[in-house]
Amino acid sequence: FIGPNGAGKTTAMRILSTLDTPTAGDAFICGYSVVDDPDKVRRLIGFMPDSFGKYANMNVVEYLDFFARAYGYRGAARRDAIERVLVFTELRKLADKSIDTLSKGMSQRLGLGRTLIHDPEVLVLDEPAAGLDPRARVELRELVHLLATEMNKTIFISSHILTELGEICDSAAIIEAGRILASGTIDEIRDMQRASQGGSGAETFIARVASRVDDLERWLLEQPFVGLVSVSGDACTFEFEGEQAQQHQILKGIINNDFELLEFHGKTESLEDAFMAITKGITQ
């Protein structure tokens, strides 16, 4: 779920999590209305807000135990649920540590553990990687991947770190000023980006050379199927509308004309590129 600040992402997630009531319309989780069947929905979802409260004078186990009790777990079932979460989040070694002293990364793991305590089918994660260092972001991303692939959870996630979303998400929705501007698979979102920019279907390629980059620019401009050419440092970026056979001829020509080719590859639009192209910077 992608959108600028104030677009309505958190509001939508709170409605899906039955914490807010919509002013109109309805939403459904596993076929249950968030308006008419909130109690059933709450059993099916786990909501992790962008910030969550920590109760004073509690260690990690006591914190998880509190939420397990809140979901009605008793006796061995409660102990098993806590142990399952401690193992998955790798917090077992910190079980007796006060939650007030946890790092940001460990706190996020604890928040995810709290969200998982009742083994929900659907996870709603609002900016789970906010404020984490690079290692903690990678570790959290791996946990999310495991939840989706090995534990078969449906995960609805929002983030401003679009490069990471592009790597782990199957589909995306872009929201601005309370309205969905685009939705679909990542490839479909990229196609919408090209369409919004009046794209002709041309592919973009990058050729990096050790020297004579200006000569390469002039040579490319003389070639068939080559459109816009630009130079940045030691690399030429150009649009190409030919087929693979013509692409092969371009690459062969670069080599045969003694350009010292270091790198040649296509450029793939990122989710961030799509976001910038589709949104207009409107706030509510």
C-alpha positions in Angstrom: 0.0 0.0 0.0 1.8 3.1 -1.3 1.0 6.8 -0.9 2.4 10.1 0.3 1.9 11.3 3.9 -1.7 12.1 4.5 -3.0 10.0 1.6 -5.2 7.8 3.8 -3.1 4.7 4.2 -3.2 4.5 8.0 -6.9 5.4 8.0 -7.7 2.6 5.6 -5.7 0.1 7.6 -7.4 1.1 10.8 -10.8 0.6 9.2 -9.7 -2.9 7.9 -8.5 -3.6 11.5 -11.9 -2.5 13.0 -10.3 0.3 14.9 -12.1 3.0 13.0 -15.6 2.9 11.4 -15.9 4.0 7.8 -18.1 7.1 7.2 -19.6 5.2 4.2 -19.2 1.8 2.5 -17.8 -1.4 3.9 -14.7 -3.6 3.8 -14.4 -7.4 4.1 -11.8 -9.7 5.6 -12.1 -13.3 4.6 -15.8 -12.6 3.7 -16.6 -10.9 7.0 -17.7 -7.2 7.2 -15.6 -4.9 9.3 -18.8 -3.0 10.1 -21.2 -5.9 10.8 -18.8 -8.6 12.1 -15.9 -6.8 13.8 -15.4 -9.6 16.4 -15.0 -12.2 13.7 -12.6 -10.0 11.8 -10.4 -9.4 14.9 -9.9 -13.1 15.2 -8.7 -13.3 11.6 -6.3 -10.3 11.5 -3.2 -9.1 13.2 -2.6 -5.3 13.1 0.8 -3.9 13.6 0.6 0.0 13.8 3.5 2.2 12.9 4.0 2.8 16.7 2.7 0.7 19.5 2.6 1.1 23.3 4.9 -0.6 25.7 3.7 -1.3 29.2 6.1 -0.3 32.0 7.9 -3.0 34.1 7.3 -5.9 31.7 9.8 -8.2 30.1 9.4 -9.8 26.7 7.6 -12.9 27.9 5.2 -11.0 30.1 4.3 -8.7 27.3 3.5 -11.6 24.9 1.7 -13.4 27.8 -0.6 -10.4 28.3 -1.7 -10.4 24.7 -2.1 -14.2 24.6 -4.4 -13.9 27.6 -6.3 -11.1 25.9 -7.0 -13.5 23.0 -8.3 -16.1 25.5 -5.4 -18.5 25.5 -5.1 -20.6 28.7 -2.6 -23.1 30.2 -0.5 -25.1 27.7 -2.1 -23.4 24.7 -0.9 -20.0 26.0 2.6 -21.3 26.7 2.8 -22.9 23.2 1.7 -19.7 21.5 4.3 -17.6 23.3 7.0 -20.1 22.6 6.0 -20.2 18.9 6.3 -16.4 18.6 9.6 -16.3 20.6 11.2 -18.8 18.2 9.9 -17.3 15.0 11.0 -13.7 15.9 14.3 -15.0 17.5 13.5 -13.3 20.8 14.0 -16.4 22.9 17.4 -15.1 24.1 15.8 -11.8 25.2 12.8 -13.4 26.9 13.6 -12.0 30.3 14.8 -8.6 29.1 12.7 -5.5 30.0 10.9 -4.2 26.9 11.9 -0.7 27.8 15.5 -1.5 27.0 15.0 -3.2 23.6 16.6 -1.6 20.5 14.3 -0.3 17.7 14.9 -3.5 15.7 14.1 -5.8 18.6 11.1 -3.7 19.5 9.7 -4.2 16.0 10.2 -7.9 16.3 8.3 -7.8 19.6 5.5 -5.8 17.9 5.4 -8.4 15.1 5.3 -11.2 17.7 2.4 -9.5 19.5 0.6 -9.3 16.1 1.2 -13.1 15.5 0.3 -14.4 19.0 -3.2 -15.6 17.9 -1.9 -17.0 14.5 -4.0 -14.7 12.3 -4.7 -15.4 8.6 -4.2 -11.8 7.6 -1.5 -9.4 8.7 -1.9 -5.6 8.4 1.5 -4.0 8.8 1.7 -0.2 8.8 5.2 1.1 8.2 6.9 -1.9 10.0 10.4 -0.9 8.8 10.2 2.8 9.8 13.3 3.9 11.7 15.2 0.6 11.4 18.8 0.4 10.4 19.7 -1.4 7.1 20.4 -4.8 8.8 17.2 -4.7 10.9 15.2 -3.8 7.7 16.7 -6.8 5.9 15.9 -9.1 8.8 12.4 -7.8 9.1 11.9 -8.3 5.3 13.1 -11.9 5.6 10.5 -12.5 8.4 7.7 -11.0 6.3 8.8 -13.2 3.4 8.7 -16.3 5.6 5.2 -15.4 6.8 3.9 -15.2 3.3 5.7 -18.2 1.7 6.1 -20.7 4.5 3.2 -19.8 6.8 0.8 -18.9 4.0 -0.2 -15.5 5.6 -1.9 -12.8 3.5 0.1 -9.6 4.3 -1.1 -6.1 3.6 1.9 -3.7 4.2 2.6 0.0 3.8 6.0 1.5 3.6 7.9 4.5 2.2 10.9 2.2 1.4 9.6 1.4 -2.1 12.7 -0.5 -3.3 12.1 -3.1 -0.7 8.3 -3.3 -1.4 9.2 -3.9 -5.1 11.3 -6.9 -4.1 8.8 -8.6 -1.7 5.3 -7.7 -2.9 3.2 -9.6 -5.4 0.9 -6.6 -6.1 0.5 -3.0 -5.1 -2.0 -0.2 -4.7 -1.1 3.5 -5.0 -3.3 5.9 -3.0 -3.4 9.7 -3.1 -5.8 12.1 -1.4 -8.0 9.2 -0.3 -8.3 7.6 -3.8 -6.7 4.6 -5.4 -4.8 5.8 -8.5 -3.4 2.4 -9.6 -3.5 -1.2 -8.5 -2.3 -4.5 -9.8 0.8 -6.6 -10.0 4.2 -4.8 -9.9 4.5 -5.3 -13.7 1.0 -3.9 -14.3 1.9 -0.8 -12.1 5.0 -0.2 -14.2 2.9 -0.5 -17.4 0.6 2.1 -16.0 3.6 4.3 -15.3 4.7 4.1 -18.9 1.2 4.8 -20.1 0.9 7.9 -17.9 4.1 9.2 -19.5 2.8 8.6 -23.0 5.2 5.7 -23.4 5.7 4.2 -26.9 6.7 0.8 -25.7 10.4 1.5 -26.3 12.9 -0.3 -24.0 15.6 1.7 -22.2 19.2 0.4 -22.3 22.4 1.6 -20.7 25.9 1.1 -22.2 28.9 2.0 -20.1 32.3 2.4 -21.7 35.8 3.1 -20.5 36.3 6.0 -22.8 34.9 7.9 -25.8 31.4 8.2 -24.4 30.6 11.2 -26.6 31.6 9.2 -29.7 29.3 6.4 -28.5 26.5 8.9 -28.2 26.9 10.2 -31.7 27.2 6.6 -33.0 24.0 5.5 -31.3 22.0 8.5 -32.7 22.9 7.2 -36.2 21.5 3.8 -35.6 18.0 2.6 -36.6 15.5 1.9 -33.8 17.4 4.1 -31.4 15.5 7.1 -30.0 16.4 9.5 -27.2 20.1 9.2 -26.1 21.6 10.8 -23.0 25.0 10.8 -21.4 25.8 10.6 -17.7 29.4 10.1 -16.7 30.8 7.1 -18.6 27.3 5.7 -19.6 24.9 6.3 -22.5 21.2 5.7 -21.8 19.1 5.2 -24.9 15.6 4.2 -25.9 15.3 1.3 -28.3 12.2 0.1 -30.3 13.6 -2.9 -32.2 13.4 -6.6 -31.7 16.0 -8.8 -30.1 17.8 -9.3 -33.5 18.3 -5.6 -33.9 19.3 -5.3 -30.2 22.0 -7.9 -31.0 23.2 -5.8 -33.9 23.5 -2.7 -31.7 25.6 -4.6 -29.1 27.7 -6.1 -31.9 28.2 -2.7 -33.5 29.4 -1.2 -30.2 32.0 -3.9 -29.9 33.1 -3.9 -33.5 33.6 -0.1 -33.5 36.2 -0.5 -30.7 34.2 1.1 -27.9 35.6 -0.3 -24.7 32.3 -1.7 -23.4 32.2 -2.3 -19.7 28.5 -2.8 -19.2 25.3 -3.2 -21.3 21.9 -3.9 -19.8 18.3 -2.9 -19.9 16.8 -0.5 -17.4 13.8 -1.7 -15.4 11.5 0.9 -14.0 11.3 0.7 -10.2 8.2 1.0 -8.0 9.6 4.3 -6.9 9.6 5.5 -10.6 6.0 4.4 -10.9 5.0 6.2 -7.7 6.6 9.4 -8.9 5.0 9.2 -12.3 1.5 8.2 -11.1 1.1 10.5 -8.1 0.8 14.3 -8.3 1.8 15.4 -4.8 -1.8 16.2 -3.8 -2.6 16.3 -0.1 -6.1 16.1 1.5 
